[in-house]
Amino acid sequence: MSDQAAASSGKQKTLLVDKSKMPLAVGVAFVAFTTQFGGGFASGAQIYQYFINYGLWCLFLPIVSQLLLSLFFWYGMRYAYAHKTYDYRSFSDSFYGKFRPVFSNLFEITYIIMIATASAAAFATGGSTLFTLTKIPYWLCTLVIGIFIFLIALYGTNIVRKAASTLSVLIIIGLVIVLVPNIVAQSDTIGTTISSMSQGQVPIGSVHSGAFLPALRSCFLYFLFQLSSVGLMYQHTEPLTSEKQVDRAAVYMFLTNTIAMMLSIVGMLAIAFVPSLKDASVPMLVFVQNGVGANILTPIISLLMILGAVSTGVNMVAGMVARCVNAMEKKMSNKTKGHMSRNIVFSFIFTAIAFGIAQFGLMAVVVKGYAYLGYASFISVFIPFVIHFIYKKVANR
């Protein structure tokens, strides 16, 4: 997940991308796009672990995950628009009704897990990319990323937040520049990979059998941990003027996210049986280094992943710091006295926590961290949404 929209302030303008010039429904879809696709996605780790690893099903199940995600986002945004609940806490208190003491707080926990996981993934993405390029010890690479994130979170948060959407767009442009020429140039290899997968083979390093049910479970888990970011979307329904705009936003969301994911998956199939993929922490770098224009494209995609990781990490850490500092200062008469000291302390704490989690490695964060996030989302979002939908249908009969 990305990561970069998670601590979005809701402002529509960025340094380069002006959402105010977009149709409103397209702008909302773009937010959902940047929420799901950031530095972690650009690394290739997510799609490799949750889809390509399972063989031929990677050509179909990503579409299912995006359909489910768009459907649930649509349901949440429709409720937020109808009830004017434009932040996740007011949404939760309204949506969960008399069960809000339990489920609103459960969603708070899910939100915290999401922030912690995405922060660690940002550290791991940047660190793994630096390690692959420089061979400097991984812990030192993540430490360098952590220092940048810590310093910027203290003094440059607004700049990074304003540039977050621009960085996401640059990552997508970079992916297109990398993927399209390589898909064309390696179409024969991709065709051979699909043929091998159709005979039951799975990619290098996969421990799965290629059976449908495990692949479906992985697809559902991917949908669940991405679903945790639905709370970030409610604020973006406020400028919409009709429910039809919410409907169109969900359709645009499905189309753009599906196209981006399938483009990446088809491209990554070119290296599914390349031996070096087995031990790679950043599959996208393996793809670039084994494709056309490697000397030019490797630094481009590497820089974009590192920038995306730093931007994501800053937004996540800053979001947690703001929560804690605001909670401490809520009952203080003089909030300015010691404010910077409190920022420094909490920034250090959460940067250190993310750094510590990142030491398990990018793949571990993606596989284990996002799995726990998915389980939390299942309890706090998926089940309540399904029950709410069924109850409304029965009540309206």
C-alpha positions as YAML, in Angstrom:
chain: A
units: angstrom
residues:
- id: 1
  name: MET
  ca: [0.00, 0.00, 0.00]
- id: 2
  name: SER
  ca: [1.15, 3.62, -0.24]
- id: 3
  name: ASP
  ca: [1.73, 4.99, 1.69]
- id: 4
  name: GLN
  ca: [2.02, 8.57, 0.45]
- id: 5
  name: ALA
  ca: [-1.60, 9.58, 0.67]
- id: 6
  name: ALA
  ca: [-1.95, 8.19, 4.18]
- id: 7
  name: ALA
  ca: [-1.12, 11.42, 5.93]
- id: 8
  name: SER
  ca: [-2.59, 13.65, 3.27]
- id: 9
  name: SER
  ca: [-3.83, 16.96, 4.53]
- id: 10
  name: GLY
  ca: [-6.67, 16.94, 2.01]
- id: 11
  name: LYS
  ca: [-5.32, 19.95, 0.12]
- id: 12
  name: GLN
  ca: [-5.82, 19.62, -3.59]
- id: 13
  name: LYS
  ca: [-2.72, 21.39, -4.89]
- id: 14
  name: THR
  ca: [0.80, 19.98, -4.98]
- id: 15
  name: LEU
  ca: [4.02, 21.41, -6.32]
- id: 16
  name: LEU
  ca: [3.47, 20.04, -9.80]
- id: 17
  name: VAL
  ca: [0.10, 18.32, -9.84]
- id: 18
  name: ASP
  ca: [-2.93, 20.58, -9.48]
- id: 19
  name: LYS
  ca: [-5.94, 18.42, -8.65]
- id: 20
  name: SER
  ca: [-8.23, 21.45, -8.77]
- id: 21
  name: LYS
  ca: [-7.97, 21.31, -12.55]
- id: 22
  name: MET
  ca: [-9.17, 17.71, -12.65]
- id: 23
  name: PRO
  ca: [-12.81, 16.62, -12.77]
- id: 24
  name: LEU
  ca: [-13.78, 15.91, -9.16]
- id: 25
  name: ALA
  ca: [-14.40, 12.20, -9.71]
- id: 26
  name: VAL
  ca: [-11.02, 11.82, -11.42]
- id: 27
  name: GLY
  ca: [-9.34, 13.66, -8.55]
- id: 28
  name: VAL
  ca: [-10.86, 11.26, -6.00]
- id: 29
  name: ALA
  ca: [-9.78, 8.28, -8.10]
- id: 30
  name: PHE
  ca: [-6.28, 9.76, -8.25]
- id: 31
  name: VAL
  ca: [-6.13, 9.94, -4.44]
- id: 32
  name: ALA
  ca: [-7.11, 6.26, -4.24]
- id: 33
  name: PHE
  ca: [-4.46, 5.54, -6.85]
- id: 34
  name: THR
  ca: [-1.69, 7.22, -4.85]
- id: 35
  name: THR
  ca: [-2.96, 5.59, -1.66]
- id: 36
  name: GLN
  ca: [-2.39, 2.12, -3.08]
- id: 37
  name: PHE
  ca: [0.61, 2.67, -5.36]
- id: 38
  name: GLY
  ca: [3.72, 4.22, -3.89]
- id: 39
  name: GLY
  ca: [7.31, 3.24, -3.27]
- id: 40
  name: GLY
  ca: [6.34, -0.21, -1.96]
- id: 41
  name: PHE
  ca: [4.42, -1.00, -5.11]
- id: 42
  name: ALA
  ca: [7.20, 0.42, -7.31]
- id: 43
  name: SER
  ca: [9.66, -2.02, -5.73]
- id: 44
  name: GLY
  ca: [7.63, -4.93, -7.11]
- id: 45
  name: ALA
  ca: [7.64, -6.66, -3.71]
- id: 46
  name: GLN
  ca: [3.89, -6.49, -3.12]
- id: 47
  name: ILE
  ca: [2.74, -7.84, -6.47]
- id: 48
  name: TYR
  ca: [5.45, -10.50, -6.46]
- id: 49
  name: GLN
  ca: [4.57, -11.83, -3.01]
- id: 50
  name: TYR
  ca: [0.78, -11.64, -3.26]
- id: 51
  name: PHE
  ca: [0.18, -12.49, -6.92]
- id: 52
  name: ILE
  ca: [3.08, -13.54, -9.18]
- id: 53
  name: ASN
  ca: [4.29, -16.03, -6.56]
- id: 54
  name: TYR
  ca: [1.13, -18.09, -7.16]
- id: 55
  name: GLY
  ca: [1.61, -18.76, -10.85]
- id: 56
  name: LEU
  ca: [-0.89, -18.25, -13.63]
- id: 57
  name: TRP
  ca: [-3.59, -16.88, -11.32]
- id: 58
  name: CYS
  ca: [-1.66, -13.59, -11.25]
- id: 59
  name: LEU
  ca: [-3.26, -12.76, -14.61]
- id: 60
  name: PHE
  ca: [-6.77, -12.85, -13.16]
- id: 61
  name: LEU
  ca: [-6.89, -12.38, -9.40]
- id: 62
  name: PRO
  ca: [-5.45, -8.83, -9.32]
- id: 63
  name: ILE
  ca: [-8.58, -7.76, -11.20]
- id: 64
  name: VAL
  ca: [-10.69, -9.40, -8.48]
- id: 65
  name: SER
  ca: [-8.76, -7.59, -5.74]
- id: 66
  name: GLN
  ca: [-9.24, -4.22, -7.46]
- id: 67
  name: LEU
  ca: [-12.94, -4.89, -8.02]
- id: 68
  name: LEU
  ca: [-13.45, -5.68, -4.33]
- id: 69
  name: LEU
  ca: [-11.39, -2.69, -3.25]
- id: 70
  name: SER
  ca: [-13.28, -0.28, -5.50]
- id: 71
  name: LEU
  ca: [-16.61, -1.71, -4.35]
- id: 72
  name: PHE
  ca: [-15.83, -1.27, -0.64]
- id: 73
  name: PHE
  ca: [-14.30, 2.16, -1.19]
- id: 74
  name: TRP
  ca: [-17.45, 3.13, -3.08]
- id: 75
  name: TYR
  ca: [-19.68, 1.91, -0.24]
- id: 76
  name: GLY
  ca: [-17.69, 3.82, 2.37]
- id: 77
  name: MET
  ca: [-17.52, 7.00, 0.29]
- id: 78
  name: ARG
  ca: [-21.24, 6.87, -0.48]
- id: 79
  name: TYR
  ca: [-21.97, 6.70, 3.25]
- id: 80
  name: ALA
  ca: [-19.48, 9.49, 4.03]
- id: 81
  name: TYR
  ca: [-21.04, 11.70, 1.34]
- id: 82
  name: ALA
  ca: [-24.62, 11.01, 2.43]
- id: 83
  name: HIS
  ca: [-23.95, 11.54, 6.14]
- id: 84
  name: LYS
  ca: [-21.30, 14.28, 5.80]
- id: 85
  name: THR
  ca: [-18.77, 12.31, 7.82]
- id: 86
  name: TYR
  ca: [-15.55, 13.56, 6.25]
- id: 87
  name: ASP
  ca: [-12.98, 12.13, 8.66]
- id: 88
  name: TYR
  ca: [-12.55, 8.51, 9.68]
- id: 89
  name: ARG
  ca: [-13.48, 9.00, 13.34]
- id: 90
  name: SER
  ca: [-16.75, 10.80, 12.65]
- id: 91
  name: PHE
  ca: [-17.47, 8.20, 9.95]
- id: 92
  name: SER
  ca: [-16.81, 5.34, 12.38]
- id: 93
  name: ASP
  ca: [-18.94, 6.82, 15.15]
- id: 94
  name: SER
  ca: [-21.83, 7.29, 12.72]
- id: 95
  name: PHE
  ca: [-21.42, 4.09, 10.70]
- id: 96
  name: TYR
  ca: [-20.99, 1.69, 13.64]
- id: 97
  name: GLY
  ca: [-23.87, 3.24, 15.61]
- id: 98
  name: LYS
  ca: [-24.35, 1.71, 19.04]
- id: 99
  name: PHE
  ca: [-21.33, -0.53, 18.44]
- id: 100
  name: ARG
  ca: [-19.01, 2.45, 17.99]
- id: 101
  name: PRO
  ca: [-17.29, 2.10, 21.41]
- id: 102
  name: VAL
  ca: [-15.90, -1.20, 20.13]
- id: 103
  name: PHE
  ca: [-15.50, -0.80, 16.39]
- id: 104
  name: SER
  ca: [-14.45, 2.85, 16.26]
- id: 105
  name: ASN
  ca: [-11.60, 2.01, 18.60]
- id: 106
  name: LEU
  ca: [-10.80, -1.16, 16.67]
- id: 107
  name: PHE
  ca: [-10.45, 0.96, 13.56]
- id: 108
  name: GLU
  ca: [-8.15, 3.30, 15.46]
- id: 109
  name: ILE
  ca: [-5.95, 0.30, 16.19]
- id: 110
  name: THR
  ca: [-6.09, -0.76, 12.53]
- id: 111
  name: TYR
  ca: [-5.13, 2.77, 11.52]
- id: 112
  name: ILE
  ca: [-2.11, 2.71, 13.84]
- id: 113
  name: ILE
  ca: [-1.04, -0.69, 12.46]
- id: 114
  name: MET
  ca: [-1.37, 0.71, 8.94]
- id: 115
  name: ILE
  ca: [0.80, 3.71, 9.78]
- id: 116
  name: ALA
  ca: [3.47, 1.54, 11.47]
- id: 117
  name: THR
  ca: [3.51, -1.03, 8.66]
- id: 118
  name: ALA
  ca: [3.67, 1.53, 5.88]
- id: 119
  name: SER
  ca: [6.44, 3.42, 7.71]
- id: 120
  name: ALA
  ca: [8.50, 0.25, 8.05]
- id: 121
  name: ALA
  ca: [7.84, -0.63, 4.40]
- id: 122
  name: ALA
  ca: [9.06, 2.82, 3.40]
- id: 123
  name: PHE
  ca: [12.29, 2.33, 5.37]
- id: 124
  name: ALA
  ca: [12.74, -1.16, 3.93]
- id: 125
  name: THR
  ca: [12.04, -0.05, 0.35]
- id: 126
  name: GLY
  ca: [14.56, 2.78, 0.50]
- id: 127
  name: GLY
  ca: [17.09, 0.67, 2.38]
- id: 128
  name: SER
  ca: [16.76, -2.33, 0.07]
- id: 129
  name: THR
  ca: [17.13, -0.13, -3.00]
- id: 130
  name: LEU
  ca: [20.28, 1.51, -1.61]
- id: 131
  name: PHE
  ca: [21.67, -1.89, -0.59]
- id: 132
  name: THR
  ca: [21.06, -3.38, -4.04]
- id: 133
  name: LEU
  ca: [22.79, -0.44, -5.71]
- id: 134
  name: THR
  ca: [25.71, 0.12, -3.30]
- id: 135
  name: LYS
  ca: [26.13, -3.16, -1.36]
- id: 136
  name: ILE
  ca: [26.48, -1.07, 1.81]
- id: 137
  name: PRO
  ca: [25.13, -3.09, 4.80]
- id: 138
  name: TYR
  ca: [21.34, -3.07, 4.82]
- id: 139
  name: TRP
  ca: [21.07, -1.73, 8.38]
- id: 140
  name: LEU
  ca: [23.26, 1.21, 7.43]
- id: 141
  name: CYS
  ca: [21.13, 1.90, 4.35]
- id: 142
  name: THR
  ca: [17.96, 1.98, 6.44]
- id: 143
  name: LEU
  ca: [19.75, 4.18, 8.97]
- id: 144
  name: VAL
  ca: [20.57, 6.71, 6.22]
- id: 145
  name: ILE
  ca: [16.91, 6.67, 5.11]
- id: 146
  name: GLY
  ca: [15.85, 7.03, 8.75]
- id: 147
  name: ILE
  ca: [18.04, 10.08, 9.34]
- id: 148
  name: PHE
  ca: [16.57, 11.81, 6.29]
- id: 149
  name: ILE
  ca: [13.04, 10.94, 7.40]
- id: 150
  name: PHE
  ca: [13.67, 12.10, 10.97]
- id: 151
  name: LEU
  ca: [15.11, 15.47, 9.90]
- id: 152
  name: ILE
  ca: [12.49, 16.18, 7.25]
- id: 153
  name: ALA
  ca: [9.67, 15.13, 9.59]
- id: 154
  name: LEU
  ca: [10.86, 17.83, 11.99]
- id: 155
  name: TYR
  ca: [11.42, 20.69, 9.58]
- id: 156
  name: GLY
  ca: [10.18, 19.91, 6.11]
- id: 157
  name: THR
  ca: [6.92, 18.01, 6.46]
- id: 158
  name: ASN
  ca: [4.80, 20.56, 4.62]
- id: 159
  name: ILE
  ca: [7.09, 20.56, 1.60]
- id: 160
  name: VAL
  ca: [7.08, 16.78, 1.36]
- id: 161
  name: ARG
  ca: [3.32, 16.57, 1.81]
- id: 162
  name: LYS
  ca: [2.74, 19.10, -0.95]
- id: 163
  name: ALA
  ca: [5.00, 17.08, -3.22]
- id: 164
  name: ALA
  ca: [3.54, 13.68, -2.29]
- id: 165
  name: SER
  ca: [1.14, 13.41, -5.22]
- id: 166
  name: THR
  ca: [3.80, 14.70, -7.60]
- id: 167
  name: LEU
  ca: [6.21, 12.03, -6.40]
- id: 168
  name: SER
  ca: [3.52, 9.38, -6.88]
- id: 169
  name: VAL
  ca: [2.92, 10.61, -10.42]
- id: 170
  name: LEU
  ca: [6.66, 10.52, -11.08]
- id: 171
  name: ILE
  ca: [6.80, 6.94, -9.81]
- id: 172
  name: ILE
  ca: [3.99, 5.94, -12.16]
- id: 173
  name: ILE
  ca: [5.64, 7.74, -15.10]
- id: 174
  name: GLY
  ca: [8.89, 6.01, -14.21]
- id: 175
  name: LEU
  ca: [7.15, 2.64, -14.13]
- id: 176
  name: VAL
  ca: [5.60, 3.26, -17.56]
- id: 177
  name: ILE
  ca: [8.99, 4.31, -18.98]
- id: 178
  name: VAL
  ca: [10.54, 1.17, -17.52]
- id: 179
  name: LEU
  ca: [7.73, -1.32, -18.18]
- id: 180
  name: VAL
  ca: [6.40, -0.54, -21.65]
- id: 181
  name: PRO
  ca: [9.70, -0.81, -23.59]
- id: 182
  name: ASN
  ca: [10.63, -3.95, -21.68]
- id: 183
  name: ILE
  ca: [7.25, -5.58, -22.19]
- id: 184
  name: VAL
  ca: [7.58, -4.99, -25.93]
- id: 185
  name: ALA
  ca: [11.22, -6.11, -26.05]
- id: 186
  name: GLN
  ca: [10.64, -9.19, -23.87]
- id: 187
  name: SER
  ca: [7.25, -10.24, -25.16]
- id: 188
  name: ASP
  ca: [8.61, -13.65, -26.20]
- id: 189
  name: THR
  ca: [9.97, -14.27, -22.69]
- id: 190
  name: ILE
  ca: [6.69, -13.18, -21.15]
- id: 191
  name: GLY
  ca: [4.80, -15.52, -23.49]
- id: 192
  name: THR
  ca: [7.10, -18.40, -22.50]
- id: 193
  name: THR
  ca: [6.55, -17.61, -18.81]
- id: 194
  name: ILE
  ca: [2.77, -17.67, -19.23]
- id: 195
  name: SER
  ca: [3.03, -20.97, -21.09]
- id: 196
  name: SER
  ca: [5.15, -22.47, -18.29]
- id: 197
  name: MET
  ca: [2.74, -21.21, -15.64]
- id: 198
  name: SER
  ca: [-0.20, -22.70, -17.53]
- id: 199
  name: GLN
  ca: [1.54, -26.07, -17.06]
- id: 200
  name: GLY
  ca: [1.64, -25.58, -13.30]
- id: 201
  name: GLN
  ca: [5.07, -24.04, -12.82]
- id: 202
  name: VAL
  ca: [5.58, -21.22, -10.30]
- id: 203
  name: PRO
  ca: [8.25, -18.50, -10.32]
- id: 204
  name: ILE
  ca: [11.77, -18.81, -8.92]
- id: 205
  name: GLY
  ca: [11.78, -18.77, -5.12]
- id: 206
  name: SER
  ca: [8.07, -19.49, -4.75]
- id: 207
  name: VAL
  ca: [7.07, -22.08, -2.16]
- id: 208
  name: HIS
  ca: [3.52, -22.36, -3.46]
- id: 209
  name: SER
  ca: [1.99, -25.06, -5.62]
- id: 210
  name: GLY
  ca: [0.13, -22.83, -8.03]
- id: 211
  name: ALA
  ca: [-3.23, -24.10, -6.76]
- id: 212
  name: PHE
  ca: [-6.23, -21.78, -6.96]
- id: 213
  name: LEU
  ca: [-7.36, -21.63, -3.32]
- id: 214
  name: PRO
  ca: [-4.02, -20.41, -1.86]
- id: 215
  name: ALA
  ca: [-3.84, -17.85, -4.67]
- id: 216
  name: LEU
  ca: [-7.39, -16.70, -3.91]
- id: 217
  name: ARG
  ca: [-6.55, -16.40, -0.21]
- id: 218
  name: SER
  ca: [-3.50, -14.26, -1.03]
- id: 219
  name: CYS
  ca: [-5.62, -12.08, -3.32]
- id: 220
  name: PHE
  ca: [-8.19, -11.60, -0.55]
- id: 221
  name: LEU
  ca: [-5.47, -10.76, 1.98]
- id: 222
  name: TYR
  ca: [-4.05, -8.14, -0.39]
- id: 223
  name: PHE
  ca: [-7.51, -6.62, -0.72]
- id: 224
  name: LEU
  ca: [-7.92, -6.58, 3.06]
- id: 225
  name: PHE
  ca: [-4.74, -4.74, 3.93]
- id: 226
  name: GLN
  ca: [-5.40, -2.21, 1.19]
- id: 227
  name: LEU
  ca: [-8.94, -1.83, 2.53]
- id: 228
  name: SER
  ca: [-7.54, -0.40, 5.77]
- id: 229
  name: SER
  ca: [-6.83, 2.83, 3.87]
- id: 230
  name: VAL
  ca: [-10.53, 3.43, 3.17]
- id: 231
  name: GLY
  ca: [-10.57, 5.86, 6.11]
- id: 232
  name: LEU
  ca: [-8.27, 8.14, 4.14]
- id: 233
  name: MET
  ca: [-10.85, 8.56, 1.39]
- id: 234
  name: TYR
  ca: [-13.72, 10.08, 3.34]
- id: 235
  name: GLN
  ca: [-12.27, 13.59, 3.44]
- id: 236
  name: HIS
  ca: [-12.12, 13.61, -0.35]
- id: 237
  name: THR
  ca: [-15.88, 13.15, -0.73]
- id: 238
  name: GLU
  ca: [-16.54, 16.58, 0.78]
- id: 239
  name: PRO
  ca: [-16.14, 18.61, -2.46]
- id: 240
  name: LEU
  ca: [-18.30, 16.18, -4.46]
- id: 241
  name: THR
  ca: [-21.71, 17.48, -5.46]
- id: 242
  name: SER
  ca: [-23.69, 14.30, -6.17]
- id: 243
  name: GLU
  ca: [-23.76, 10.59, -5.50]
- id: 244
  name: LYS
  ca: [-23.17, 10.03, -9.21]
- id: 245
  name: GLN
  ca: [-19.75, 11.59, -8.80]
- id: 246
  name: VAL
  ca: [-18.98, 9.04, -6.09]
- id: 247
  name: ASP
  ca: [-20.10, 6.30, -8.49]
- id: 248
  name: ARG
  ca: [-17.89, 7.64, -11.28]
- id: 249
  name: ALA
  ca: [-14.94, 7.99, -8.93]
- id: 250
  name: ALA
  ca: [-15.25, 4.30, -8.01]
- id: 251
  name: VAL
  ca: [-15.33, 3.31, -11.69]
- id: 252
  name: TYR
  ca: [-12.28, 5.45, -12.49]
- id: 253
  name: MET
  ca: [-10.59, 4.03, -9.43]
- id: 254
  name: PHE
  ca: [-11.13, 0.47, -10.61]
- id: 255
  name: LEU
  ca: [-9.93, 1.18, -14.15]
- id: 256
  name: THR
  ca: [-6.77, 3.12, -13.26]
- id: 257
  name: ASN
  ca: [-5.69, 0.82, -10.44]
- id: 258
  name: THR
  ca: [-6.32, -2.33, -12.47]
- id: 259
  name: ILE
  ca: [-4.42, -1.04, -15.50]
- id: 260
  name: ALA
  ca: [-1.43, -0.01, -13.36]
- id: 261
  name: MET
  ca: [-1.31, -3.33, -11.53]
- id: 262
  name: MET
  ca: [-1.71, -5.51, -14.61]
- id: 263
  name: LEU
  ca: [0.93, -3.53, -16.49]
- id: 264
  name: SER
  ca: [3.38, -4.18, -13.67]
- id: 265
  name: ILE
  ca: [2.49, -7.86, -13.38]
- id: 266
  name: VAL
  ca: [2.82, -8.54, -17.10]
- id: 267
  name: GLY
  ca: [6.18, -6.78, -17.11]
- id: 268
  name: MET
  ca: [7.44, -8.67, -14.07]
- id: 269
  name: LEU
  ca: [6.59, -11.98, -15.75]
- id: 270
  name: ALA
  ca: [9.70, -11.42, -17.88]
- id: 271
  name: ILE
  ca: [11.88, -12.25, -14.84]
- id: 272
  name: ALA
  ca: [9.68, -14.87, -13.15]
- id: 273
  name: PHE
  ca: [12.26, -17.58, -13.90]
- id: 274
  name: VAL
  ca: [15.44, -15.48, -13.68]
- id: 275
  name: PRO
  ca: [17.64, -17.11, -10.96]
- id: 276
  name: SER
  ca: [18.63, -13.80, -9.33]
- id: 277
  name: LEU
  ca: [14.98, -13.14, -8.48]
- id: 278
  name: LYS
  ca: [15.13, -15.77, -5.74]
- id: 279
  name: ASP
  ca: [17.20, -13.63, -3.37]
- id: 280
  name: ALA
  ca: [16.09, -10.20, -4.61]
- id: 281
  name: SER
  ca: [14.57, -7.81, -2.09]
- id: 282
  name: VAL
  ca: [13.62, -5.33, -4.85]
- id: 283
  name: PRO
  ca: [12.23, -7.36, -7.78]
- id: 284
  name: MET
  ca: [11.77, -4.27, -9.94]
- id: 285
  name: LEU
  ca: [15.53, -3.68, -9.98]
- id: 286
  name: VAL
  ca: [16.06, -7.25, -11.22]
- id: 287
  name: PHE
  ca: [13.53, -6.54, -13.95]
- id: 288
  name: VAL
  ca: [15.30, -3.33, -15.00]
- id: 289
  name: GLN
  ca: [18.79, -4.83, -14.83]
- id: 290
  name: ASN
  ca: [17.74, -7.74, -17.03]
- id: 291
  name: GLY
  ca: [15.87, -5.61, -19.56]
- id: 292
  name: VAL
  ca: [16.59, -3.01, -22.19]
- id: 293
  name: GLY
  ca: [18.22, 0.30, -21.33]
- id: 294
  name: ALA
  ca: [19.38, -0.97, -17.93]
- id: 295
  name: ASN
  ca: [22.15, 1.64, -17.59]
- id: 296
  name: ILE
  ca: [19.65, 4.49, -17.99]
- id: 297
  name: LEU
  ca: [16.55, 3.02, -16.38]
- id: 298
  name: THR
  ca: [18.16, 1.56, -13.24]
- id: 299
  name: PRO
  ca: [19.12, 4.94, -11.69]
- id: 300
  name: ILE
  ca: [15.76, 6.43, -12.74]
- id: 301
  name: ILE
  ca: [13.60, 3.82, -11.06]
- id: 302
  name: SER
  ca: [15.97, 3.61, -8.06]
- id: 303
  name: LEU
  ca: [15.81, 7.34, -7.43]
- id: 304
  name: LEU
  ca: [12.03, 7.35, -7.69]
- id: 305
  name: MET
  ca: [11.70, 4.47, -5.24]
- id: 306
  name: ILE
  ca: [13.99, 6.17, -2.73]
- id: 307
  name: LEU
  ca: [12.14, 9.49, -3.07]
- id: 308
  name: GLY
  ca: [8.83, 7.68, -2.69]
- id: 309
  name: ALA
  ca: [10.12, 5.85, 0.39]
- id: 310
  name: VAL
  ca: [11.32, 9.06, 2.05]
- id: 311
  name: SER
  ca: [8.09, 10.89, 1.25]
- id: 312
  name: THR
  ca: [6.02, 7.99, 2.56]
- id: 313
  name: GLY
  ca: [8.10, 7.62, 5.69]
- id: 314
  name: VAL
  ca: [7.88, 11.34, 6.48]
- id: 315
  name: ASN
  ca: [4.11, 11.40, 6.05]
- id: 316
  name: MET
  ca: [3.60, 8.32, 8.21]
- id: 317
  name: VAL
  ca: [5.97, 9.36, 11.00]
- id: 318
  name: ALA
  ca: [4.62, 12.92, 10.96]
- id: 319
  name: GLY
  ca: [1.07, 11.59, 11.21]
- id: 320
  name: MET
  ca: [1.86, 9.57, 14.32]
- id: 321
  name: VAL
  ca: [3.85, 12.44, 15.86]
- id: 322
  name: ALA
  ca: [0.97, 14.87, 15.30]
- id: 323
  name: ARG
  ca: [-1.46, 12.45, 16.96]
- id: 324
  name: CYS
  ca: [0.68, 12.05, 20.08]
- id: 325
  name: VAL
  ca: [1.73, 15.70, 20.38]
- id: 326
  name: ASN
  ca: [-1.85, 16.92, 19.91]
- id: 327
  name: ALA
  ca: [-3.07, 14.46, 22.54]
- id: 328
  name: MET
  ca: [-0.47, 15.73, 25.01]
- id: 329
  name: GLU
  ca: [-1.17, 19.37, 24.27]
- id: 330
  name: LYS
  ca: [-4.94, 19.05, 24.32]
- id: 331
  name: LYS
  ca: [-5.24, 20.16, 27.95]
- id: 332
  name: MET
  ca: [-2.22, 22.46, 27.99]
- id: 333
  name: SER
  ca: [-2.83, 26.19, 28.26]
- id: 334
  name: ASN
  ca: [0.51, 27.05, 26.60]
- id: 335
  name: LYS
  ca: [0.92, 24.69, 23.67]
- id: 336
  name: THR
  ca: [3.92, 26.47, 22.17]
- id: 337
  name: LYS
  ca: [6.19, 25.98, 25.18]
- id: 338
  name: GLY
  ca: [8.10, 22.74, 24.66]
- id: 339
  name: HIS
  ca: [6.28, 22.00, 21.40]
- id: 340
  name: MET
  ca: [9.48, 21.41, 19.42]
- id: 341
  name: SER
  ca: [10.90, 19.22, 22.18]
- id: 342
  name: ARG
  ca: [7.81, 17.05, 22.10]
- id: 343
  name: ASN
  ca: [8.08, 16.85, 18.30]
- id: 344
  name: ILE
  ca: [11.72, 15.77, 18.56]
- id: 345
  name: VAL
  ca: [10.99, 13.09, 21.17]
- id: 346
  name: PHE
  ca: [8.04, 11.53, 19.34]
- id: 347
  name: SER
  ca: [9.74, 11.82, 15.93]
- id: 348
  name: PHE
  ca: [12.72, 9.95, 17.31]
- id: 349
  name: ILE
  ca: [10.53, 7.29, 18.92]
- id: 350
  name: PHE
  ca: [8.48, 6.53, 15.83]
- id: 351
  name: THR
  ca: [11.44, 6.76, 13.48]
- id: 352
  name: ALA
  ca: [13.28, 4.29, 15.71]
- id: 353
  name: ILE
  ca: [10.27, 1.93, 15.78]
- id: 354
  name: ALA
  ca: [9.96, 1.98, 11.98]
- id: 355
  name: PHE
  ca: [13.73, 1.50, 11.67]
- id: 356
  name: GLY
  ca: [13.56, -1.50, 14.00]
- id: 357
  name: ILE
  ca: [10.69, -3.16, 12.11]
- id: 358
  name: ALA
  ca: [12.47, -2.53, 8.79]
- id: 359
  name: GLN
  ca: [15.43, -4.62, 9.98]
- id: 360
  name: PHE
  ca: [13.36, -7.71, 9.27]
- id: 361
  name: GLY
  ca: [13.68, -6.80, 5.56]
- id: 362
  name: LEU
  ca: [11.32, -5.56, 2.88]
- id: 363
  name: MET
  ca: [9.89, -8.97, 2.04]
- id: 364
  name: ALA
  ca: [9.22, -9.76, 5.71]
- id: 365
  name: VAL
  ca: [7.42, -6.44, 6.17]
- id: 366
  name: VAL
  ca: [5.38, -7.02, 3.02]
- id: 367
  name: VAL
  ca: [4.52, -10.64, 3.86]
- id: 368
  name: LYS
  ca: [4.09, -10.51, 7.65]
- id: 369
  name: GLY
  ca: [3.35, -6.86, 8.42]
- id: 370
  name: TYR
  ca: [0.73, -6.41, 5.74]
- id: 371
  name: ALA
  ca: [-0.80, -9.78, 6.64]
- id: 372
  name: TYR
  ca: [-1.41, -8.61, 10.22]
- id: 373
  name: LEU
  ca: [-2.84, -5.38, 8.83]
- id: 374
  name: GLY
  ca: [-5.16, -7.43, 6.64]
- id: 375
  name: TYR
  ca: [-6.43, -9.44, 9.62]
- id: 376
  name: ALA
  ca: [-7.09, -6.23, 11.57]
- id: 377
  name: SER
  ca: [-8.92, -4.75, 8.60]
- id: 378
  name: PHE
  ca: [-11.03, -7.91, 8.28]
- id: 379
  name: ILE
  ca: [-12.37, -7.39, 11.80]
- id: 380
  name: SER
  ca: [-12.68, -3.61, 11.88]
- id: 381
  name: VAL
  ca: [-13.77, -2.85, 8.29]
- id: 382
  name: PHE
  ca: [-14.73, -5.86, 6.17]
- id: 383
  name: ILE
  ca: [-17.14, -7.61, 8.53]
- id: 384
  name: PRO
  ca: [-18.89, -4.38, 9.68]
- id: 385
  name: PHE
  ca: [-19.27, -3.22, 6.05]
- id: 386
  name: VAL
  ca: [-20.82, -6.52, 4.98]
- id: 387
  name: ILE
  ca: [-23.17, -6.63, 7.98]
- id: 388
  name: HIS
  ca: [-24.14, -3.00, 7.45]
- id: 389
  name: PHE
  ca: [-24.94, -3.66, 3.78]
- id: 390
  name: ILE
  ca: [-27.04, -6.76, 4.57]
- id: 391
  name: TYR
  ca: [-28.87, -4.98, 7.42]
- id: 392
  name: LYS
  ca: [-29.75, -2.04, 5.18]
- id: 393
  name: LYS
  ca: [-31.02, -4.33, 2.45]
- id: 394
  name: VAL
  ca: [-33.20, -6.27, 4.92]
- id: 395
  name: ALA
  ca: [-34.43, -3.10, 6.67]
- id: 396
  name: ASN
  ca: [-35.46, -1.50, 3.39]
- id: 397
  name: ARG
  ca: [-37.61, -4.42, 2.29]
...
